[in-house]
Amino acid sequence: MEHQHERAEAVVRRLSRAIGHLQAVKRMVEEGRDCAEVLTQLAAVKSAINNVGKVILQDHLEHCIVEAVQQGDHGALDELNSAIDRFIK
Protein backbone atom coordinates (compact mmCIF):
# COMPACT_ATOMS: atom_id res chain seq x y z
CA MET A 1 0.00 0.00 0.00
CA GLU A 2 1.56 3.29 -1.08
CA HIS A 3 1.07 6.43 0.95
CA GLN A 4 2.88 9.45 2.30
CA HIS A 5 4.53 8.39 5.53
CA GLU A 6 3.51 10.54 8.46
CA ARG A 7 7.06 10.68 9.74
CA ALA A 8 8.89 10.83 6.39
CA GLU A 9 11.06 13.79 7.37
CA ALA A 10 12.13 12.12 10.61
CA VAL A 11 12.92 8.91 8.74
CA VAL A 12 15.02 10.77 6.16
CA ARG A 13 16.94 12.60 8.93
CA ARG A 14 17.61 9.32 10.74
CA LEU A 15 18.72 7.63 7.53
CA SER A 16 21.07 10.52 6.79
CA ARG A 17 22.59 10.11 10.24
CA ALA A 18 23.01 6.36 9.70
CA ILE A 19 24.66 7.00 6.34
CA GLY A 20 27.03 9.44 8.01
CA HIS A 21 27.93 6.84 10.63
CA LEU A 22 28.50 4.22 7.95
CA GLN A 23 30.75 6.56 5.97
CA ALA A 24 32.71 7.19 9.17
CA VAL A 25 33.12 3.44 9.64
CA LYS A 26 34.43 3.13 6.09
CA ARG A 27 36.99 5.89 6.73
CA MET A 28 38.00 4.25 9.99
CA VAL A 29 38.68 0.95 8.22
CA GLU A 30 40.59 2.71 5.45
CA GLU A 31 42.70 4.50 8.07
CA GLY A 32 43.40 1.26 9.92
CA ARG A 33 41.70 2.39 13.13
CA ASP A 34 41.34 0.12 16.13
CA CYS A 35 38.89 -2.76 15.61
CA ALA A 36 37.08 -2.02 18.88
CA GLU A 37 36.41 1.56 17.72
CA VAL A 38 35.14 0.29 14.36
CA LEU A 39 32.84 -2.20 16.07
CA THR A 40 31.49 0.55 18.34
CA GLN A 41 30.65 2.67 15.31
CA LEU A 42 29.06 -0.31 13.56
CA ALA A 43 26.86 -0.78 16.61
CA ALA A 44 25.77 2.85 16.25
CA VAL A 45 24.88 2.22 12.59
CA LYS A 46 22.84 -0.88 13.49
CA SER A 47 21.05 1.03 16.22
CA ALA A 48 20.24 3.92 13.89
CA ILE A 49 18.84 1.57 11.25
CA ASN A 50 16.81 -0.34 13.84
CA ASN A 51 15.36 2.95 15.08
CA VAL A 52 14.35 3.90 11.53
CA GLY A 53 12.64 0.52 11.24
CA LYS A 54 10.75 1.16 14.48
CA VAL A 55 9.48 4.52 13.23
CA ILE A 56 8.34 3.00 9.92
CA LEU A 57 6.74 0.05 11.69
CA GLN A 58 4.85 2.34 14.06
CA ASP A 59 3.60 4.41 11.12
CA HIS A 60 2.59 1.25 9.28
CA LEU A 61 0.69 -0.10 12.26
CA GLU A 62 -1.08 3.17 13.05
CA HIS A 63 -2.16 3.88 9.50
CA CYS A 64 -1.84 1.07 6.95
CA ILE A 65 -2.79 -1.85 9.17
CA VAL A 66 -5.63 -0.03 10.93
CA GLU A 67 -7.05 1.05 7.58
CA ALA A 68 -6.64 -2.41 6.03
CA VAL A 69 -8.38 -4.15 8.93
CA GLN A 70 -11.21 -1.60 8.88
CA GLN A 71 -11.68 -2.43 5.20
CA GLY A 72 -11.66 -6.16 5.94
CA ASP A 73 -8.21 -6.84 4.45
CA HIS A 74 -6.86 -9.31 6.97
CA GLY A 75 -4.15 -10.37 4.51
CA ALA A 76 -2.37 -7.16 5.53
CA LEU A 77 -1.64 -8.80 8.88
CA ASP A 78 0.10 -11.71 7.13
CA GLU A 79 2.15 -9.23 5.11
CA LEU A 80 3.04 -7.38 8.31
CA ASN A 81 4.21 -10.59 9.96
CA SER A 82 6.39 -11.40 6.96
CA ALA A 83 7.86 -7.90 6.95
CA ILE A 84 8.64 -8.11 10.68
CA ASP A 85 10.31 -11.49 10.18
CA ARG A 86 12.54 -10.07 7.45
CA PHE A 87 13.33 -6.96 9.51
CA ILE A 88 14.43 -8.82 12.64
CA LYS A 89 16.69 -11.33 10.87
Biopython code that builds the backbone (N, CA, C, O; Angstrom):
import numpy as np
from Bio.PDB.StructureBuilder import StructureBuilder

atoms = [
    (1, "MET", "N", (0.846, -1.173, 0.000)),
    (1, "MET", "CA", (0.000, 0.000, 0.000)),
    (1, "MET", "C", (0.894, 1.239, 0.000)),
    (1, "MET", "O", (1.698, 1.418, 0.914)),
    (2, "GLU", "N", (0.765, 2.080, -0.995)),
    (2, "GLU", "CA", (1.558, 3.290, -1.077)),
    (2, "GLU", "C", (0.827, 4.430, -0.382)),
    (2, "GLU", "O", (-0.392, 4.567, -0.478)),
    (3, "HIS", "N", (1.612, 5.242, 0.322)),
    (3, "HIS", "CA", (1.069, 6.431, 0.948)),
    (3, "HIS", "C", (2.214, 7.327, 1.380)),
    (3, "HIS", "O", (3.375, 6.918, 1.372)),
    (4, "GLN", "N", (1.880, 8.539, 1.755)),
    (4, "GLN", "CA", (2.880, 9.445, 2.297)),
    (4, "GLN", "C", (3.065, 9.092, 3.770)),
    (4, "GLN", "O", (2.114, 9.137, 4.551)),
    (5, "HIS", "N", (4.269, 8.747, 4.136)),
    (5, "HIS", "CA", (4.533, 8.392, 5.526)),
    (5, "HIS", "C", (4.380, 9.622, 6.412)),
    (5, "HIS", "O", (4.859, 10.705, 6.075)),
    (6, "GLU", "N", (3.723, 9.449, 7.522)),
    (6, "GLU", "CA", (3.505, 10.541, 8.464)),
    (6, "GLU", "C", (4.830, 11.123, 8.961)),
    (6, "GLU", "O", (4.958, 12.331, 9.160)),
    (7, "ARG", "N", (5.787, 10.264, 9.152)),
    (7, "ARG", "CA", (7.060, 10.679, 9.736)),
    (7, "ARG", "C", (8.197, 10.636, 8.711)),
    (7, "ARG", "O", (9.335, 10.327, 9.061)),
    (8, "ALA", "N", (7.895, 10.942, 7.461)),
    (8, "ALA", "CA", (8.890, 10.834, 6.388)),
    (8, "ALA", "C", (10.119, 11.700, 6.657)),
    (8, "ALA", "O", (11.246, 11.253, 6.446)),
    (9, "GLU", "N", (9.917, 12.914, 7.112)),
    (9, "GLU", "CA", (11.060, 13.794, 7.372)),
    (9, "GLU", "C", (11.955, 13.231, 8.470)),
    (9, "GLU", "O", (13.180, 13.275, 8.360)),
    (10, "ALA", "N", (11.349, 12.709, 9.517)),
    (10, "ALA", "CA", (12.130, 12.124, 10.613)),
    (10, "ALA", "C", (12.897, 10.897, 10.126)),
    (10, "ALA", "O", (14.044, 10.681, 10.517)),
    (11, "VAL", "N", (12.268, 10.104, 9.282)),
    (11, "VAL", "CA", (12.924, 8.912, 8.739)),
    (11, "VAL", "C", (14.109, 9.320, 7.881)),
    (11, "VAL", "O", (15.182, 8.726, 7.993)),
    (12, "VAL", "N", (13.939, 10.316, 7.031)),
    (12, "VAL", "CA", (15.023, 10.772, 6.164)),
    (12, "VAL", "C", (16.178, 11.315, 7.002)),
    (12, "VAL", "O", (17.339, 11.037, 6.702)),
    (13, "ARG", "N", (15.879, 12.082, 8.043)),
    (13, "ARG", "CA", (16.939, 12.597, 8.932)),
    (13, "ARG", "C", (17.691, 11.451, 9.594)),
    (13, "ARG", "O", (18.921, 11.467, 9.652)),
    (14, "ARG", "N", (16.968, 10.467, 10.087)),
    (14, "ARG", "CA", (17.607, 9.322, 10.744)),
    (14, "ARG", "C", (18.456, 8.517, 9.758)),
    (14, "ARG", "O", (19.548, 8.062, 10.097)),
    (15, "LEU", "N", (17.950, 8.349, 8.548)),
    (15, "LEU", "CA", (18.724, 7.634, 7.525)),
    (15, "LEU", "C", (19.992, 8.404, 7.169)),
    (15, "LEU", "O", (21.051, 7.805, 6.983)),
    (16, "SER", "N", (19.893, 9.700, 7.074)),
    (16, "SER", "CA", (21.074, 10.520, 6.786)),
    (16, "SER", "C", (22.120, 10.361, 7.877)),
    (16, "SER", "O", (23.315, 10.279, 7.594)),
    (17, "ARG", "N", (21.670, 10.318, 9.119)),
    (17, "ARG", "CA", (22.586, 10.115, 10.243)),
    (17, "ARG", "C", (23.246, 8.739, 10.155)),
    (17, "ARG", "O", (24.449, 8.609, 10.381)),
    (18, "ALA", "N", (22.462, 7.720, 9.828)),
    (18, "ALA", "CA", (23.007, 6.359, 9.703)),
    (18, "ALA", "C", (24.022, 6.293, 8.565)),
    (18, "ALA", "O", (25.060, 5.644, 8.691)),
    (19, "ILE", "N", (23.718, 6.965, 7.458)),
    (19, "ILE", "CA", (24.657, 6.998, 6.335)),
    (19, "ILE", "C", (25.951, 7.677, 6.759)),
    (19, "ILE", "O", (27.038, 7.219, 6.407)),
    (20, "GLY", "N", (25.842, 8.752, 7.504)),
    (20, "GLY", "CA", (27.028, 9.439, 8.006)),
    (20, "GLY", "C", (27.865, 8.535, 8.891)),
    (20, "GLY", "O", (29.090, 8.506, 8.771)),
    (21, "HIS", "N", (27.215, 7.796, 9.777)),
    (21, "HIS", "CA", (27.930, 6.841, 10.633)),
    (21, "HIS", "C", (28.627, 5.776, 9.793)),
    (21, "HIS", "O", (29.777, 5.425, 10.056)),
    (22, "LEU", "N", (27.930, 5.267, 8.789)),
    (22, "LEU", "CA", (28.502, 4.220, 7.954)),
    (22, "LEU", "C", (29.700, 4.733, 7.154)),
    (22, "LEU", "O", (30.690, 4.021, 6.984)),
    (23, "GLN", "N", (29.607, 5.961, 6.669)),
    (23, "GLN", "CA", (30.747, 6.556, 5.973)),
    (23, "GLN", "C", (31.931, 6.720, 6.927)),
    (23, "GLN", "O", (33.082, 6.532, 6.532)),
    (24, "ALA", "N", (31.645, 7.070, 8.182)),
    (24, "ALA", "CA", (32.714, 7.195, 9.175)),
    (24, "ALA", "C", (33.367, 5.836, 9.425)),
    (24, "ALA", "O", (34.585, 5.754, 9.588)),
    (25, "VAL", "N", (32.578, 4.790, 9.456)),
    (25, "VAL", "CA", (33.120, 3.439, 9.642)),
    (25, "VAL", "C", (34.038, 3.093, 8.473)),
    (25, "VAL", "O", (35.123, 2.547, 8.673)),
    (26, "LYS", "N", (33.610, 3.405, 7.270)),
    (26, "LYS", "CA", (34.428, 3.128, 6.086)),
    (26, "LYS", "C", (35.772, 3.846, 6.198)),
    (26, "LYS", "O", (36.821, 3.252, 5.947)),
    (27, "ARG", "N", (35.735, 5.130, 6.576)),
    (27, "ARG", "CA", (36.987, 5.886, 6.732)),
    (27, "ARG", "C", (37.876, 5.275, 7.805)),
    (27, "ARG", "O", (39.094, 5.184, 7.648)),
    (28, "MET", "N", (37.243, 4.855, 8.904)),
    (28, "MET", "CA", (38.004, 4.247, 9.995)),
    (28, "MET", "C", (38.744, 3.003, 9.517)),
    (28, "MET", "O", (39.913, 2.803, 9.847)),
    (29, "VAL", "N", (38.060, 2.172, 8.741)),
    (29, "VAL", "CA", (38.680, 0.954, 8.223)),
    (29, "VAL", "C", (39.810, 1.316, 7.270)),
    (29, "VAL", "O", (40.891, 0.729, 7.329)),
    (30, "GLU", "N", (39.560, 2.283, 6.391)),
    (30, "GLU", "CA", (40.586, 2.707, 5.445)),
    (30, "GLU", "C", (41.821, 3.263, 6.160)),
    (30, "GLU", "O", (42.946, 3.101, 5.689)),
    (31, "GLU", "N", (41.598, 3.912, 7.292)),
    (31, "GLU", "CA", (42.696, 4.503, 8.067)),
    (31, "GLU", "C", (43.372, 3.493, 8.988)),
    (31, "GLU", "O", (44.381, 3.802, 9.622)),
    (32, "GLY", "N", (42.814, 2.287, 9.061)),
    (32, "GLY", "CA", (43.400, 1.260, 9.921)),
    (32, "GLY", "C", (43.160, 1.495, 11.400)),
    (32, "GLY", "O", (43.993, 1.136, 12.231)),
    (33, "ARG", "N", (42.022, 2.098, 11.735)),
    (33, "ARG", "CA", (41.697, 2.393, 13.127)),
    (33, "ARG", "C", (41.463, 1.116, 13.913)),
    (33, "ARG", "O", (41.253, 0.048, 13.337)),
    (34, "ASP", "N", (41.500, 1.231, 15.198)),
    (34, "ASP", "CA", (41.335, 0.119, 16.127)),
    (34, "ASP", "C", (40.012, -0.605, 15.881)),
    (34, "ASP", "O", (38.967, 0.020, 15.698)),
    (35, "CYS", "N", (40.083, -1.931, 15.883)),
    (35, "CYS", "CA", (38.892, -2.758, 15.612)),
    (35, "CYS", "C", (37.765, -2.483, 16.608)),
    (35, "CYS", "O", (36.594, -2.457, 16.230)),
    (36, "ALA", "N", (38.110, -2.281, 17.854)),
    (36, "ALA", "CA", (37.083, -2.022, 18.877)),
    (36, "ALA", "C", (36.338, -0.724, 18.560)),
    (36, "ALA", "O", (35.122, -0.650, 18.741)),
    (37, "GLU", "N", (37.051, 0.291, 18.093)),
    (37, "GLU", "CA", (36.408, 1.561, 17.720)),
    (37, "GLU", "C", (35.485, 1.358, 16.520)),
    (37, "GLU", "O", (34.380, 1.899, 16.475)),
    (38, "VAL", "N", (35.952, 0.573, 15.550)),
    (38, "VAL", "CA", (35.135, 0.290, 14.362)),
    (38, "VAL", "C", (33.865, -0.453, 14.764)),
    (38, "VAL", "O", (32.775, -0.133, 14.290)),
    (39, "LEU", "N", (34.009, -1.435, 15.631)),
    (39, "LEU", "CA", (32.839, -2.198, 16.071)),
    (39, "LEU", "C", (31.850, -1.316, 16.827)),
    (39, "LEU", "O", (30.638, -1.487, 16.698)),
    (40, "THR", "N", (32.363, -0.378, 17.611)),
    (40, "THR", "CA", (31.490, 0.552, 18.339)),
    (40, "THR", "C", (30.690, 1.397, 17.360)),
    (40, "THR", "O", (29.493, 1.612, 17.550)),
    (41, "GLN", "N", (31.354, 1.875, 16.312)),
    (41, "GLN", "CA", (30.649, 2.668, 15.307)),
    (41, "GLN", "C", (29.653, 1.829, 14.519)),
    (41, "GLN", "O", (28.575, 2.310, 14.169)),
    (42, "LEU", "N", (30.007, 0.578, 14.237)),
    (42, "LEU", "CA", (29.058, -0.309, 13.559)),
    (42, "LEU", "C", (27.811, -0.533, 14.409)),
    (42, "LEU", "O", (26.698, -0.611, 13.890)),
    (43, "ALA", "N", (28.011, -0.634, 15.707)),
    (43, "ALA", "CA", (26.861, -0.779, 16.610)),
    (43, "ALA", "C", (25.960, 0.446, 16.523)),
    (43, "ALA", "O", (24.736, 0.326, 16.582)),
    (44, "ALA", "N", (26.563, 1.623, 16.382)),
    (44, "ALA", "CA", (25.770, 2.847, 16.248)),
    (44, "ALA", "C", (24.971, 2.833, 14.947)),
    (44, "ALA", "O", (23.824, 3.278, 14.917)),
    (45, "VAL", "N", (25.574, 2.326, 13.877)),
    (45, "VAL", "CA", (24.877, 2.221, 12.591)),
    (45, "VAL", "C", (23.692, 1.265, 12.715)),
    (45, "VAL", "O", (22.586, 1.582, 12.278)),
    (46, "LYS", "N", (23.924, 0.103, 13.309)),
    (46, "LYS", "CA", (22.841, -0.877, 13.487)),
    (46, "LYS", "C", (21.709, -0.283, 14.306)),
    (46, "LYS", "O", (20.536, -0.464, 13.980)),
    (47, "SER", "N", (22.061, 0.422, 15.365)),
    (47, "SER", "CA", (21.049, 1.028, 16.220)),
    (47, "SER", "C", (20.239, 2.072, 15.456)),
    (47, "SER", "O", (19.016, 2.130, 15.577)),
    (48, "ALA", "N", (20.930, 2.892, 14.671)),
    (48, "ALA", "CA", (20.237, 3.918, 13.889)),
    (48, "ALA", "C", (19.273, 3.289, 12.897)),
    (48, "ALA", "O", (18.144, 3.757, 12.747)),
    (49, "ILE", "N", (19.704, 2.240, 12.222)),
    (49, "ILE", "CA", (18.841, 1.566, 11.253)),
    (49, "ILE", "C", (17.652, 0.902, 11.953)),
    (49, "ILE", "O", (16.525, 0.964, 11.464)),
    (50, "ASN", "N", (17.908, 0.274, 13.088)),
    (50, "ASN", "CA", (16.806, -0.336, 13.842)),
    (50, "ASN", "C", (15.790, 0.712, 14.275)),
    (50, "ASN", "O", (14.585, 0.459, 14.255)),
    (51, "ASN", "N", (16.274, 1.891, 14.666)),
    (51, "ASN", "CA", (15.357, 2.950, 15.076)),
    (51, "ASN", "C", (14.533, 3.463, 13.907)),
    (51, "ASN", "O", (13.361, 3.799, 14.078)),
    (52, "VAL", "N", (15.123, 3.527, 12.729)),
    (52, "VAL", "CA", (14.354, 3.900, 11.535)),
    (52, "VAL", "C", (13.264, 2.858, 11.291)),
    (52, "VAL", "O", (12.119, 3.204, 11.000)),
    (53, "GLY", "N", (13.627, 1.590, 11.412)),
    (53, "GLY", "CA", (12.643, 0.524, 11.238)),
    (53, "GLY", "C", (11.494, 0.636, 12.223)),
    (53, "GLY", "O", (10.341, 0.396, 11.867)),
    (54, "LYS", "N", (11.804, 0.999, 13.462)),
    (54, "LYS", "CA", (10.754, 1.160, 14.478)),
    (54, "LYS", "C", (9.797, 2.282, 14.108)),
    (54, "LYS", "O", (8.584, 2.140, 14.268)),
    (55, "VAL", "N", (10.327, 3.390, 13.618)),
    (55, "VAL", "CA", (9.477, 4.519, 13.228)),
    (55, "VAL", "C", (8.574, 4.113, 12.073)),
    (55, "VAL", "O", (7.378, 4.405, 12.084)),
    (56, "ILE", "N", (9.142, 3.440, 11.077)),
    (56, "ILE", "CA", (8.344, 3.004, 9.923)),
    (56, "ILE", "C", (7.302, 1.972, 10.347)),
    (56, "ILE", "O", (6.159, 2.021, 9.891)),
    (57, "LEU", "N", (7.682, 1.052, 11.205)),
    (57, "LEU", "CA", (6.737, 0.047, 11.695)),
    (57, "LEU", "C", (5.581, 0.698, 12.452)),
    (57, "LEU", "O", (4.421, 0.331, 12.261)),
    (58, "GLN", "N", (5.899, 1.659, 13.304)),
    (58, "GLN", "CA", (4.847, 2.342, 14.057)),
    (58, "GLN", "C", (3.885, 3.052, 13.110)),
    (58, "GLN", "O", (2.669, 2.985, 13.290)),
    (59, "ASP", "N", (4.428, 3.732, 12.103)),
    (59, "ASP", "CA", (3.599, 4.412, 11.115)),
    (59, "ASP", "C", (2.721, 3.406, 10.373)),
    (59, "ASP", "O", (1.536, 3.647, 10.142)),
    (60, "HIS", "N", (3.322, 2.283, 10.009)),
    (60, "HIS", "CA", (2.589, 1.245, 9.278)),
    (60, "HIS", "C", (1.440, 0.687, 10.118)),
    (60, "HIS", "O", (0.327, 0.503, 9.625)),
    (61, "LEU", "N", (1.724, 0.427, 11.376)),
    (61, "LEU", "CA", (0.686, -0.097, 12.263)),
    (61, "LEU", "C", (-0.448, 0.909, 12.460)),
    (61, "LEU", "O", (-1.624, 0.558, 12.368)),
    (62, "GLU", "N", (-0.080, 2.160, 12.730)),
    (62, "GLU", "CA", (-1.080, 3.174, 13.050)),
    (62, "GLU", "C", (-1.939, 3.572, 11.865)),
    (62, "GLU", "O", (-3.066, 4.033, 12.043)),
    (63, "HIS", "N", (-1.419, 3.398, 10.657)),
    (63, "HIS", "CA", (-2.162, 3.875, 9.499)),
    (63, "HIS", "C", (-2.542, 2.742, 8.554)),
    (63, "HIS", "O", (-3.727, 2.472, 8.357)),
    (64, "CYS", "N", (-1.559, 2.086, 7.975)),
    (64, "CYS", "CA", (-1.835, 1.075, 6.952)),
    (64, "CYS", "C", (-2.613, -0.116, 7.509)),
    (64, "CYS", "O", (-3.616, -0.533, 6.931)),
    (65, "ILE", "N", (-2.156, -0.650, 8.613)),
    (65, "ILE", "CA", (-2.793, -1.848, 9.171)),
    (65, "ILE", "C", (-4.176, -1.523, 9.702)),
    (65, "ILE", "O", (-5.121, -2.276, 9.465)),
    (66, "VAL", "N", (-4.310, -0.419, 10.413)),
    (66, "VAL", "CA", (-5.627, -0.033, 10.929)),
    (66, "VAL", "C", (-6.612, 0.132, 9.774)),
    (66, "VAL", "O", (-7.736, -0.368, 9.827)),
    (67, "GLU", "N", (-6.178, 0.837, 8.735)),
    (67, "GLU", "CA", (-7.052, 1.052, 7.577)),
    (67, "GLU", "C", (-7.393, -0.259, 6.880)),
    (67, "GLU", "O", (-8.543, -0.481, 6.500)),
    (68, "ALA", "N", (-6.398, -1.131, 6.709)),
    (68, "ALA", "CA", (-6.636, -2.412, 6.034)),
    (68, "ALA", "C", (-7.632, -3.270, 6.809)),
    (68, "ALA", "O", (-8.537, -3.860, 6.217)),
    (69, "VAL", "N", (-7.471, -3.341, 8.108)),
    (69, "VAL", "CA", (-8.378, -4.154, 8.931)),
    (69, "VAL", "C", (-9.786, -3.565, 8.905)),
    (69, "VAL", "O", (-10.766, -4.306, 8.841)),
    (70, "GLN", "N", (-9.892, -2.239, 8.954)),
    (70, "GLN", "CA", (-11.205, -1.601, 8.882)),
    (70, "GLN", "C", (-11.907, -1.906, 7.563)),
    (70, "GLN", "O", (-13.135, -1.956, 7.501)),
    (71, "GLN", "N", (-11.113, -2.112, 6.504)),
    (71, "GLN", "CA", (-11.678, -2.428, 5.199)),
    (71, "GLN", "C", (-11.815, -3.933, 4.980)),
    (71, "GLN", "O", (-12.197, -4.378, 3.898)),
    (72, "GLY", "N", (-11.498, -4.714, 6.018)),
    (72, "GLY", "CA", (-11.662, -6.158, 5.941)),
    (72, "GLY", "C", (-10.508, -6.893, 5.289)),
    (72, "GLY", "O", (-10.629, -8.077, 4.974)),
    (73, "ASP", "N", (-9.387, -6.212, 5.079)),
    (73, "ASP", "CA", (-8.214, -6.836, 4.451)),
    (73, "ASP", "C", (-7.321, -7.439, 5.533)),
    (73, "ASP", "O", (-6.370, -6.809, 5.997)),
    (74, "HIS", "N", (-7.641, -8.658, 5.919)),
    (74, "HIS", "CA", (-6.856, -9.306, 6.974)),
    (74, "HIS", "C", (-5.563, -9.908, 6.435)),
    (74, "HIS", "O", (-4.712, -10.337, 7.215)),
    (75, "GLY", "N", (-5.402, -9.946, 5.113)),
    (75, "GLY", "CA", (-4.147, -10.375, 4.513)),
    (75, "GLY", "C", (-3.014, -9.404, 4.841)),
    (75, "GLY", "O", (-1.840, -9.774, 4.805)),
    (76, "ALA", "N", (-3.376, -8.160, 5.162)),
    (76, "ALA", "CA", (-2.371, -7.160, 5.526)),
    (76, "ALA", "C", (-1.618, -7.589, 6.782)),
    (76, "ALA", "O", (-0.442, -7.264, 6.945)),
    (77, "LEU", "N", (-2.292, -8.318, 7.667)),
    (77, "LEU", "CA", (-1.636, -8.803, 8.881)),
    (77, "LEU", "C", (-0.586, -9.855, 8.550)),
    (77, "LEU", "O", (0.482, -9.886, 9.161)),
    (78, "ASP", "N", (-0.891, -10.723, 7.576)),
    (78, "ASP", "CA", (0.096, -11.711, 7.131)),
    (78, "ASP", "C", (1.310, -11.018, 6.513)),
    (78, "ASP", "O", (2.451, -11.408, 6.761)),
    (79, "GLU", "N", (1.054, -9.995, 5.711)),
    (79, "GLU", "CA", (2.153, -9.232, 5.105)),
    (79, "GLU", "C", (2.992, -8.547, 6.180)),
    (79, "GLU", "O", (4.218, -8.497, 6.081)),
    (80, "LEU", "N", (2.329, -8.022, 7.202)),
    (80, "LEU", "CA", (3.042, -7.378, 8.314)),
    (80, "LEU", "C", (3.933, -8.381, 9.026)),
    (80, "LEU", "O", (5.092, -8.087, 9.321)),
    (81, "ASN", "N", (3.403, -9.554, 9.300)),
    (81, "ASN", "CA", (4.210, -10.585, 9.965)),
    (81, "ASN", "C", (5.431, -10.951, 9.140)),
    (81, "ASN", "O", (6.523, -11.110, 9.686)),
    (82, "SER", "N", (5.260, -11.086, 7.841)),
    (82, "SER", "CA", (6.395, -11.396, 6.960)),
    (82, "SER", "C", (7.421, -10.272, 6.978)),
    (82, "SER", "O", (8.624, -10.525, 7.029)),
    (83, "ALA", "N", (6.950, -9.041, 6.935)),
    (83, "ALA", "CA", (7.861, -7.895, 6.955)),
    (83, "ALA", "C", (8.635, -7.837, 8.268)),
    (83, "ALA", "O", (9.832, -7.549, 8.273)),
    (84, "ILE", "N", (7.962, -8.108, 9.370)),
    (84, "ILE", "CA", (8.637, -8.110, 10.677)),
    (84, "ILE", "C", (9.680, -9.217, 10.723)),
    (84, "ILE", "O", (10.786, -9.001, 11.217)),
    (85, "ASP", "N", (9.346, -10.388, 10.219)),
    (85, "ASP", "CA", (10.309, -11.487, 10.181)),
    (85, "ASP", "C", (11.568, -11.107, 9.403)),
    (85, "ASP", "O", (12.684, -11.386, 9.841)),
    (86, "ARG", "N", (11.383, -10.472, 8.253)),
    (86, "ARG", "CA", (12.536, -10.065, 7.446)),
    (86, "ARG", "C", (13.333, -8.981, 8.169)),
    (86, "ARG", "O", (14.562, -8.982, 8.109)),
    (87, "PHE", "N", (12.665, -8.071, 8.840)),
    (87, "PHE", "CA", (13.334, -6.963, 9.514)),
    (87, "PHE", "C", (14.197, -7.442, 10.689)),
    (87, "PHE", "O", (15.292, -6.927, 10.910)),
    (88, "ILE", "N", (13.695, -8.427, 11.436)),
    (88, "ILE", "CA", (14.433, -8.817, 12.636)),
    (88, "ILE", "C", (15.491, -9.880, 12.390)),
    (88, "ILE", "O", (16.174, -10.292, 13.328)),
    (89, "LYS", "N", (15.643, -10.331, 11.161)),
    (89, "LYS", "CA", (16.688, -11.335, 10.866)),
    (89, "LYS", "C", (18.046, -10.716, 10.949)),
    (89, "LYS", "O", (19.049, -11.396, 10.734)),
]
sb = StructureBuilder()
sb.init_structure("model")
sb.init_model(0)
sb.init_chain("A")
sb.init_seg("    ")
for serial, (resi, resn, name, xyz) in enumerate(atoms, 1):
    if name == "N":
        sb.init_residue(resn, " ", resi, " ")
    sb.init_atom(name, np.array(xyz, "f"), 0.0, 1.0, " ", f" {name:<3s}", serial, name[0])
structure = sb.get_structure()
